């Protein structure tokens, strides 16, 4: 049982690619058994002698060790896992694991190492159509750590189906198994990291965010060129001037030292910095003097898992092999061979690394164990030995995909995209002594896609209040958003007007109109039903008009009784005789039907208003008109047009006229009812839109205006004939009574038409009822009242002799 290590440090070797040959320069190839050097990403394979070979990529150079504490920590995690598997576990009995270490210098040294790993032990890489049974130098590669380098390496390894497991590269491109079939990783993808950030922002109501991805990348000596400094100053100036107080940075930790030095110079404070996985738990950046003054630091990283014994192992001195140990002044001396300084730096950051918990370290640790479990299954290992056979990369890849084992209270398995769905933590950077520098404040569960807060955040603000990062303040209840500019989170708040409401769950940018039967107050979030308004019996105007209607009904009934009992008297006969009964009966019915104006309108009541009352009034007004015409004809036109008068009397001209006028009015009413709806409807009160006025269909008003115009014309004709008969005998002179009735009818009808044309409120109904009652009262009392007075109080004038004397006196005066 032996552990062997080969280290390729700063692998800038000349590549010999003739017929597939790939061999590193010999003077940079060091074999140091037992040395535990700086590491980062690694590779694994098994040889025929029972030894597996694990290779790690991404270890910093000694001159840059201060920026690579995490890389050294990860290399130690790999060494710890290999030693644990080789010496203290039941995995791979009789099989030893080994590794090689290569520095990829972030992104500049990717191709050479992967070609080296793909070569055979003689450094020969043949060109073939089928590599199914090709045996490369290693059987698995773990790493690199960043997505750019991982994609470069994966493009080579996927051609050979050589298993590659990364512990830190979270790009979603790597989930494409058609392009990268051999790619796996022991952490969730970038989708879950970003989803955790988004849910964190939603939790604190942040919607005005600055996202930084491309920052000036320094050279190896950490110096920036003049152009890069200008670019960095431009970014910091814009950040200083921005109203956003939350900044998300996806850049690697290499570029952040200069960035935060600039942030301190520009005095960027009161900012919430959200770190991606690449620097969320960077201890070197955490130690930057004055960094805590720039604001609150939150990071998204893998969950913390304690690995027993690892903290002590990390500080264990390297055991060098004397025959392979170069001298300090040798040109081959590197951090890999003389790591006293690296170990001292590790001791400096040991407290931070220990308190922060083993996070990404656990991903390295679990990746090694995943490969070991797959090899254990592939080699059909028992308790004491494994079957010795050749291991092809595609066979191991198939087994790695199927692993499912517990490891330190976590279940390790790969989902369909080749990811291990580990829990993510939201950590806050702390600077208090004897405290975890990366304190977990929230958990994100990839399987449930849910964020759960587990701790309080100490905000770098006055009174420890949550920072606000919103382009616009939240709109209050009942206010819609009006976008300003191109960003949806920048808006103005507009009050919803009366009659509209805001349903924020459906559309927070537009106030919706209420339905016709509903209304809303300013800034309402829902509508309420309008108050229904119609004539009701308990209202004072209704009671007053009802009293007039009762008076009209009783007086008309009394007039009808008086005229009926005195039907054969000269007074009744001179007033028209049967035509008086034709007028009084519709008047009586009209007064009796006045209650149809009160209460909620219905189709029958609207028909009654539109048809019945106007027909009754037309009958009365046509009777008065023809009566005034007939009196003028008897006394003034009979002698001039005897034949026409004879024809008029013979064919009952007055009744024919009344029938024709009534029929014409009936046709007009029927046409209006057939062409327009007659159903009742509501319309808002112009004075109070929260009130819905129930009335007959608005077209009813148009028909009413047209019918009233016809009645006005008849009133004017009756008035003219009555005026022409003002000199007739006293008993036949009805000019002043007809004039009174027609003048009142004309005035009230014109007033109603004018009122209806300019007003649309509830008073239209009461005015319509009042004018109708007054018009009928004008006919009932104004035309028939004086005749009843004469019948009741002057019976001596209601005789044939009296009427004959009056006619003779009129004739004698006309002959003089």
Secondary structure as UniProt FT lines:
FT   STRAND          5..8
FT   HELIX           18..20
FT   HELIX           26..28
FT   STRAND          29..31
FT   TURN            33..34
FT   STRAND          42..46
FT   TURN            48..49
FT   STRAND          51..57
FT   HELIX           62..67
FT   HELIX           69..88
FT   TURN            91..94
FT   STRAND          96..102
FT   TURN            105..108
FT   HELIX           111..118
FT   TURN            121..122
FT   TURN            132..133
FT   STRAND          140..142
FT   HELIX           147..160
FT   STRAND          163..166
FT   HELIX           172..175
FT   TURN            177..179
FT   TURN            181..182
FT   STRAND          183..185
FT   HELIX           190..203
FT   TURN            204..205
FT   STRAND          209..212
FT   TURN            220..221
FT   HELIX           226..241
FT   STRAND          246..249
FT   HELIX           253..255
FT   HELIX           256..265
FT   TURN            266..267
FT   STRAND          271..275
FT   TURN            277..281
FT   HELIX           283..286
FT   TURN            289..290
FT   HELIX           291..294
FT   STRAND          295..302
FT   TURN            308..309
FT   HELIX           310..314
FT   HELIX           322..324
FT   TURN            328..329
FT   TURN            331..332
FT   TURN            335..337
FT   HELIX           340..348
FT   HELIX           350..356
FT   HELIX           360..378
FT   TURN            379..380
FT   HELIX           393..402
FT   STRAND          404..407
FT   TURN            408..409
FT   STRAND          410..413
FT   TURN            416..417
FT   STRAND          424..429
FT   TURN            433..434
FT   STRAND          438..445
FT   TURN            446..449
FT   STRAND          450..453
FT   HELIX           462..464
FT   TURN            477..478
FT   STRAND          479..483
FT   TURN            485..486
FT   TURN            488..489
FT   STRAND          491..495
FT   TURN            498..499
FT   STRAND          500..501
FT   TURN            504..506
FT   TURN            508..509
FT   STRAND          512..513
FT   TURN            516..517
FT   STRAND          518..519
FT   TURN            522..523
FT   STRAND          528..529
FT   STRAND          531..533
FT   TURN            537..538
FT   HELIX           540..565
FT   TURN            566..568
FT   HELIX           570..574
FT   TURN            575..577
FT   HELIX           578..592
FT   HELIX           594..597
FT   HELIX           603..607
FT   HELIX           608..612
FT   HELIX           613..632
FT   HELIX           633..637
FT   TURN            638..640
FT   HELIX           642..650
FT   TURN            651..652
FT   HELIX           653..675
FT   STRAND          681..684
FT   TURN            689..690
FT   STRAND          691..695
FT   HELIX           698..724
FT   TURN            725..727
FT   TURN            730..732
FT   HELIX           735..758
FT   HELIX           763..777
FT   HELIX           778..783
FT   HELIX           784..793
FT   HELIX           795..797
FT   HELIX           800..815
//
